Amino acid sequence: MSSRLTFFDSESGENIEFDVVEQTRVNNVDYLLVAVDEGEEESEAYILKDVSLPTDEDACYEIVEDKDELNAVMGVFKEIVEGFDIE
């Protein structure tokens, strides 16, 4: 899976480009594993959670910040993404 996602950061007012590495569904919630390629050997990775409503035309994602939720979903991504070291 290789696609780009533009994320609007409401705090800074900037658009941030992410590479979508993988997606999964846990407990009926969609999650994306995304990376920011800054030209370095190691990229910043984030897990985004779909928080959009069924009536929304576009998907709306937020960065997962809850530690328990993050650890659970990160464990799923570690299993399905080969060669991707997540810390």
N, CA, C and O atoms as a GROMACS GRO file, in nm:
protein
  348
    1MET      N    1   0.085  -0.116   0.000
    1MET     CA    2   0.000   0.000   0.000
    1MET      C    3   0.090   0.123   0.000
    1MET      O    4   0.168   0.144   0.092
    2SER      N    5   0.078   0.201  -0.100
    2SER     CA    6   0.159   0.322  -0.106
    2SER      C    7   0.073   0.435  -0.160
    2SER      O    8   0.046   0.442  -0.280
    3SER      N    9   0.031   0.522  -0.072
    3SER     CA   10  -0.045   0.637  -0.116
    3SER      C   11  -0.009   0.754  -0.026
    3SER      O   12   0.055   0.738   0.078
    4ARG      N   13  -0.052   0.872  -0.067
    4ARG     CA   14  -0.022   0.994   0.008
    4ARG      C   15  -0.150   1.046   0.072
    4ARG      O   16  -0.260   1.030   0.018
    5LEU      N   17  -0.131   1.107   0.185
    5LEU     CA   18  -0.240   1.165   0.260
    5LEU      C   19  -0.197   1.302   0.307
    5LEU      O   20  -0.086   1.319   0.358
    6THR      N   21  -0.283   1.401   0.289
    6THR     CA   22  -0.253   1.534   0.338
    6THR      C   23  -0.333   1.557   0.465
    6THR      O   24  -0.455   1.542   0.468
    7PHE      N   25  -0.262   1.593   0.570
    7PHE     CA   26  -0.320   1.612   0.702
    7PHE      C   27  -0.312   1.760   0.736
    7PHE      O   28  -0.204   1.818   0.731
    8PHE      N   29  -0.424   1.820   0.771
    8PHE     CA   30  -0.425   1.960   0.809
    8PHE      C   31  -0.405   1.970   0.959
    8PHE      O   32  -0.487   1.919   1.036
    9ASP      N   33  -0.297   2.035   1.000
    9ASP     CA   34  -0.268   2.055   1.142
    9ASP      C   35  -0.332   2.187   1.184
    9ASP      O   36  -0.284   2.294   1.149
   10SER      N   37  -0.442   2.178   1.258
   10SER     CA   38  -0.516   2.298   1.294
   10SER      C   39  -0.438   2.388   1.390
   10SER      O   40  -0.463   2.509   1.396
   11GLU      N   41  -0.345   2.330   1.466
   11GLU     CA   42  -0.267   2.412   1.558
   11GLU      C   43  -0.167   2.500   1.485
   11GLU      O   44  -0.150   2.618   1.519
   12SER      N   45  -0.100   2.445   1.385
   12SER     CA   46   0.002   2.523   1.313
   12SER      C   47  -0.053   2.586   1.186
   12SER      O   48   0.007   2.678   1.130
   13GLY      N   49  -0.168   2.535   1.138
   13GLY     CA   50  -0.226   2.586   1.014
   13GLY      C   51  -0.156   2.533   0.891
   13GLY      O   52  -0.179   2.583   0.781
   14GLU      N   53  -0.069   2.433   0.907
   14GLU     CA   54   0.006   2.377   0.795
   14GLU      C   55  -0.056   2.246   0.746
   14GLU      O   56  -0.125   2.177   0.821
   15ASN      N   57  -0.030   2.215   0.621
   15ASN     CA   58  -0.062   2.083   0.567
   15ASN      C   59   0.064   1.998   0.576
   15ASN      O   60   0.173   2.042   0.542
   16ILE      N   61   0.047   1.875   0.623
   16ILE     CA   62   0.159   1.782   0.637
   16ILE      C   63   0.132   1.664   0.546
   16ILE      O   64   0.023   1.606   0.549
   17GLU      N   65   0.230   1.627   0.465
   17GLU     CA   66   0.216   1.513   0.373
   17GLU      C   67   0.264   1.385   0.443
   17GLU      O   68   0.374   1.381   0.497
   18PHE      N   69   0.180   1.282   0.441
   18PHE     CA   70   0.213   1.152   0.497
   18PHE      C   71   0.214   1.048   0.386
   18PHE      O   72   0.139   1.058   0.289
   19ASP      N   73   0.299   0.948   0.401
   19ASP     CA   74   0.292   0.828   0.319
   19ASP      C   75   0.216   0.724   0.399
   19ASP      O   76   0.253   0.694   0.513
   20VAL      N   77   0.110   0.670   0.343
   20VAL     CA   78   0.033   0.567   0.411
   20VAL      C   79   0.108   0.434   0.393
   20VAL      O   80   0.126   0.387   0.281
   21VAL      N   81   0.150   0.377   0.504
   21VAL     CA   82   0.227   0.252   0.502
   21VAL      C   83   0.133   0.132   0.503
   21VAL      O   84   0.152   0.037   0.428
   22GLU      N   85   0.032   0.137   0.590
   22GLU     CA   86  -0.061   0.024   0.604
   22GLU      C   87  -0.189   0.074   0.669
   22GLU      O   88  -0.192   0.182   0.729
   23GLN      N   89  -0.293  -0.006   0.657
   23GLN     CA   90  -0.418   0.025   0.725
   23GLN      C   91  -0.471  -0.102   0.789
   23GLN      O   92  -0.441  -0.213   0.744
   24THR      N   93  -0.550  -0.086   0.894
   24THR     CA   94  -0.612  -0.200   0.961
   24THR      C   95  -0.741  -0.155   1.026
   24THR      O   96  -0.770  -0.036   1.038
   25ARG      N   97  -0.818  -0.252   1.069
   25ARG     CA   98  -0.944  -0.224   1.137
   25ARG      C   99  -0.942  -0.302   1.268
   25ARG      O  100  -0.924  -0.424   1.268
   26VAL      N  101  -0.961  -0.232   1.380
   26VAL     CA  102  -0.961  -0.294   1.512
   26VAL      C  103  -1.088  -0.247   1.583
   26VAL      O  104  -1.113  -0.127   1.594
   27ASN      N  105  -1.167  -0.343   1.632
   27ASN     CA  106  -1.292  -0.310   1.702
   27ASN      C  107  -1.379  -0.213   1.623
   27ASN      O  108  -1.431  -0.116   1.678
   28ASN      N  109  -1.394  -0.239   1.494
   28ASN     CA  110  -1.477  -0.159   1.404
   28ASN      C  111  -1.430  -0.015   1.386
   28ASN      O  112  -1.509   0.073   1.352
   29VAL      N  113  -1.302   0.009   1.409
   29VAL     CA  114  -1.242   0.141   1.389
   29VAL      C  115  -1.127   0.126   1.290
   29VAL      O  116  -1.046   0.035   1.303
   30ASP      N  117  -1.121   0.214   1.190
   30ASP     CA  118  -1.014   0.212   1.092
   30ASP      C  119  -0.894   0.292   1.141
   30ASP      O  120  -0.909   0.402   1.195
   31TYR      N  121  -0.774   0.234   1.122
   31TYR     CA  122  -0.649   0.299   1.160
   31TYR      C  123  -0.554   0.299   1.041
   31TYR      O  124  -0.554   0.206   0.960
   32LEU      N  125  -0.473   0.403   1.032
   32LEU     CA  126  -0.368   0.412   0.931
   32LEU      C  127  -0.234   0.424   1.000
   32LEU      O  128  -0.220   0.497   1.098
   33LEU      N  129  -0.136   0.353   0.948
   33LEU     CA  130   0.004   0.372   0.988
   33LEU      C  131   0.065   0.460   0.880
   33LEU      O  132   0.072   0.420   0.764
   34VAL      N  133   0.109   0.578   0.919
   34VAL     CA  134   0.163   0.673   0.822
   34VAL      C  135   0.304   0.713   0.862
   34VAL      O  136   0.342   0.704   0.979
   35ALA      N  137   0.381   0.757   0.763
   35ALA     CA  138   0.518   0.802   0.788
   35ALA      C  139   0.541   0.935   0.718
   35ALA      O  140   0.486   0.962   0.611
   36VAL      N  141   0.623   1.017   0.781
   36VAL     CA  142   0.662   1.144   0.723
   36VAL      C  143   0.805   1.127   0.675
   36VAL      O  144   0.895   1.106   0.756
   37ASP      N  145   0.826   1.135   0.545
   37ASP     CA  146   0.960   1.119   0.488
   37ASP      C  147   1.029   1.253   0.489
   37ASP      O  148   0.994   1.343   0.412
   38GLU      N  149   1.128   1.265   0.575
   38GLU     CA  150   1.202   1.391   0.586
   38GLU      C  151   1.341   1.378   0.524
   38GLU      O  152   1.431   1.455   0.556
   39GLY      N  153   1.358   1.278   0.436
   39GLY     CA  154   1.486   1.259   0.368
   39GLY      C  155   1.591   1.194   0.457
   39GLY      O  156   1.709   1.191   0.420
   40GLU      N  157   1.550   1.144   0.571
   40GLU     CA  158   1.643   1.080   0.662
   40GLU      C  159   1.625   0.929   0.652
   40GLU      O  160   1.528   0.881   0.596
   41GLU      N  161   1.721   0.856   0.709
   41GLU     CA  162   1.711   0.711   0.707
   41GLU      C  163   1.590   0.663   0.788
   41GLU      O  164   1.520   0.570   0.747
   42GLU      N  165   1.565   0.728   0.900
   42GLU     CA  166   1.450   0.694   0.982
   42GLU      C  167   1.343   0.800   0.965
   42GLU      O  168   1.372   0.920   0.967
   43SER      N  169   1.220   0.755   0.947
   43SER     CA  170   1.108   0.848   0.931
   43SER      C  171   1.026   0.852   1.059
   43SER      O  172   1.028   0.758   1.139
   44GLU      N  173   0.957   0.961   1.078
   44GLU     CA  174   0.860   0.971   1.187
   44GLU      C  175   0.737   0.894   1.145
   44GLU      O  176   0.690   0.908   1.032
   45ALA      N  177   0.683   0.811   1.234
   45ALA     CA  178   0.563   0.735   1.203
   45ALA      C  179   0.454   0.770   1.303
   45ALA      O  180   0.482   0.799   1.420
   46TYR      N  181   0.332   0.767   1.257
   46TYR     CA  182   0.217   0.798   1.341
   46TYR      C  183   0.106   0.699   1.311
   46TYR      O  184   0.099   0.642   1.202
   47ILE      N  185   0.020   0.678   1.409
   47ILE     CA  186  -0.099   0.599   1.388
   47ILE      C  187  -0.217   0.695   1.394
   47ILE      O  188  -0.235   0.768   1.491
   48LEU      N  189  -0.296   0.695   1.287
   48LEU     CA  190  -0.412   0.782   1.277
   48LEU      C  191  -0.539   0.699   1.290
   48LEU      O  192  -0.547   0.586   1.243
   49LYS      N  193  -0.638   0.757   1.357
   49LYS     CA  194  -0.766   0.691   1.382
   49LYS      C  195  -0.875   0.764   1.304
   49LYS      O  196  -0.882   0.887   1.306
   50ASP      N  197  -0.959   0.688   1.236
   50ASP     CA  198  -1.071   0.746   1.163
   50ASP      C  199  -1.179   0.786   1.263
   50ASP      O  200  -1.237   0.700   1.330
   51VAL      N  201  -1.205   0.915   1.274
   51VAL     CA  202  -1.305   0.966   1.367
   51VAL      C  203  -1.425   1.027   1.294
   51VAL      O  204  -1.508   1.095   1.355
   52SER      N  205  -1.434   1.003   1.164
   52SER     CA  206  -1.544   1.060   1.087
   52SER      C  207  -1.675   0.989   1.119
   52SER      O  208  -1.677   0.874   1.163
   53LEU      N  209  -1.781   1.060   1.097
   53LEU     CA  210  -1.915   1.006   1.118
   53LEU      C  211  -1.961   0.935   0.991
   53LEU      O  212  -1.912   0.967   0.882
   54PRO      N  213  -2.052   0.840   1.002
   54PRO     CA  214  -2.101   0.770   0.883
   54PRO      C  215  -2.160   0.863   0.779
   54PRO      O  216  -2.163   0.830   0.660
   55THR      N  217  -2.208   0.979   0.821
   55THR     CA  218  -2.269   1.075   0.728
   55THR      C  219  -2.167   1.168   0.662
   55THR      O  220  -2.202   1.241   0.570
   56ASP      N  221  -2.042   1.166   0.707
   56ASP     CA  222  -1.939   1.253   0.651
   56ASP      C  223  -1.899   1.207   0.511
   56ASP      O  224  -1.886   1.087   0.486
   57GLU      N  225  -1.881   1.302   0.420
   57GLU     CA  226  -1.838   1.269   0.284
   57GLU      C  227  -1.691   1.230   0.280
   57GLU      O  228  -1.653   1.139   0.206
   58ASP      N  229  -1.608   1.298   0.360
   58ASP     CA  230  -1.464   1.271   0.364
   58ASP      C  231  -1.427   1.208   0.498
   58ASP      O  232  -1.489   1.235   0.601
   59ALA      N  233  -1.324   1.125   0.494
   59ALA     CA  234  -1.274   1.066   0.617
   59ALA      C  235  -1.201   1.173   0.698
   59ALA      O  236  -1.137   1.262   0.642
   60CYS      N  237  -1.211   1.162   0.828
   60CYS     CA  238  -1.142   1.255   0.918
   60CYS      C  239  -1.059   1.172   1.014
   60CYS      O  240  -1.112   1.084   1.083
   61TYR      N  241  -0.928   1.199   1.018
   61TYR     CA  242  -0.837   1.122   1.102
   61TYR      C  243  -0.772   1.210   1.207
   61TYR      O  244  -0.745   1.328   1.184
   62GLU      N  245  -0.748   1.149   1.323
   62GLU     CA  246  -0.674   1.214   1.431
   62GLU      C  247  -0.559   1.124   1.472
   62GLU      O  248  -0.568   1.002   1.462
   63ILE      N  249  -0.451   1.184   1.519
   63ILE     CA  250  -0.337   1.107   1.570
   63ILE      C  251  -0.380   1.041   1.700
   63ILE      O  252  -0.436   1.107   1.788
   64VAL      N  253  -0.352   0.912   1.713
   64VAL     CA  254  -0.385   0.838   1.835
   64VAL      C  255  -0.287   0.880   1.944
   64VAL      O  256  -0.166   0.868   1.927
   65GLU      N  257  -0.341   0.928   2.054
   65GLU     CA  258  -0.257   0.974   2.165
   65GLU      C  259  -0.276   0.892   2.291
   65GLU      O  260  -0.189   0.892   2.378
   66ASP      N  261  -0.389   0.822   2.304
   66ASP     CA  262  -0.414   0.738   2.420
   66ASP      C  263  -0.315   0.622   2.421
   66ASP      O  264  -0.309   0.545   2.325
   67LYS      N  265  -0.236   0.608   2.528
   67LYS     CA  266  -0.128   0.509   2.532
   67LYS      C  267  -0.179   0.366   2.518
   67LYS      O  268  -0.118   0.286   2.446
   68ASP      N  269  -0.287   0.332   2.584
   68ASP     CA  270  -0.340   0.196   2.575
   68ASP      C  271  -0.386   0.164   2.433
   68ASP      O  272  -0.355   0.057   2.380
   69GLU      N  273  -0.459   0.255   2.374
   69GLU     CA  274  -0.506   0.236   2.236
   69GLU      C  275  -0.388   0.231   2.140
   69GLU      O  276  -0.385   0.147   2.050
   70LEU      N  277  -0.291   0.320   2.159
   70LEU     CA  278  -0.172   0.324   2.073
   70LEU      C  279  -0.094   0.194   2.080
   70LEU      O  280  -0.056   0.139   1.977
   71ASN      N  281  -0.072   0.143   2.201
   71ASN     CA  282   0.003   0.017   2.216
   71ASN      C  283  -0.070  -0.101   2.153
   71ASN      O  284  -0.007  -0.187   2.090
   72ALA      N  285  -0.202  -0.105   2.168
   72ALA     CA  286  -0.280  -0.215   2.110
   72ALA      C  287  -0.273  -0.213   1.958
   72ALA      O  288  -0.249  -0.317   1.896
   73VAL      N  289  -0.294  -0.096   1.899
   73VAL     CA  290  -0.294  -0.086   1.753
   73VAL      C  291  -0.152  -0.102   1.698
   73VAL      O  292  -0.133  -0.160   1.591
   74MET      N  293  -0.052  -0.052   1.770
   74MET     CA  294   0.086  -0.068   1.727
   74MET      C  295   0.124  -0.217   1.722
   74MET      O  296   0.197  -0.260   1.633
   75GLY      N  297   0.073  -0.294   1.818
   75GLY     CA  298   0.098  -0.438   1.817
   75GLY      C  299   0.042  -0.504   1.692
   75GLY      O  300   0.104  -0.595   1.636
   76VAL      N  301  -0.074  -0.461   1.648
   76VAL     CA  302  -0.135  -0.515   1.525
   76VAL      C  303  -0.048  -0.479   1.405
   76VAL      O  304  -0.019  -0.564   1.321
   77PHE      N  305  -0.005  -0.352   1.397
   77PHE     CA  306   0.077  -0.310   1.284
   77PHE      C  307   0.212  -0.382   1.282
   77PHE      O  308   0.264  -0.414   1.175
   78LYS      N  309   0.270  -0.409   1.398
   78LYS     CA  310   0.397  -0.482   1.404
   78LYS      C  311   0.384  -0.620   1.343
   78LYS      O  312   0.477  -0.672   1.281
   79GLU      N  313   0.266  -0.681   1.361
   79GLU     CA  314   0.243  -0.815   1.306
   79GLU      C  315   0.221  -0.815   1.156
   79GLU      O  316   0.259  -0.911   1.089
   80ILE      N  317   0.160  -0.710   1.102
   80ILE     CA  318   0.124  -0.714   0.960
   80ILE      C  319   0.223  -0.642   0.868
   80ILE      O  320   0.217  -0.659   0.746
   81VAL      N  321   0.313  -0.562   0.924
   81VAL     CA  322   0.408  -0.489   0.840
   81VAL      C  323   0.547  -0.550   0.859
   81VAL      O  324   0.612  -0.529   0.961
   82GLU      N  325   0.591  -0.626   0.759
   82GLU     CA  326   0.724  -0.687   0.764
   82GLU      C  327   0.832  -0.584   0.739
   82GLU      O  328   0.818  -0.497   0.654
   83GLY      N  329   0.941  -0.595   0.812
   83GLY     CA  330   1.056  -0.509   0.790
   83GLY      C  331   1.035  -0.365   0.832
   83GLY      O  332   1.112  -0.277   0.794
   84PHE      N  333   0.932  -0.342   0.909
   84PHE     CA  334   0.904  -0.205   0.954
   84PHE      C  335   0.919  -0.203   1.105
   84PHE      O  336   0.835  -0.258   1.176
   85ASP      N  337   1.024  -0.142   1.154
   85ASP     CA  338   1.054  -0.138   1.296
   85ASP      C  339   0.982  -0.020   1.359
   85ASP      O  340   1.011   0.096   1.328
   86ILE      N  341   0.888  -0.050   1.446
   86ILE     CA  342   0.810   0.054   1.511
   86ILE      C  343   0.851   0.063   1.656
   86ILE      O  344   0.855  -0.038   1.727
   87GLU      N  345   0.883   0.184   1.701
   87GLU     CA  346   0.918   0.204   1.842
   87GLU      C  347   0.822   0.299   1.906
   87GLU      O  348   0.835   0.328   2.025
   0.00000   0.00000   0.00000
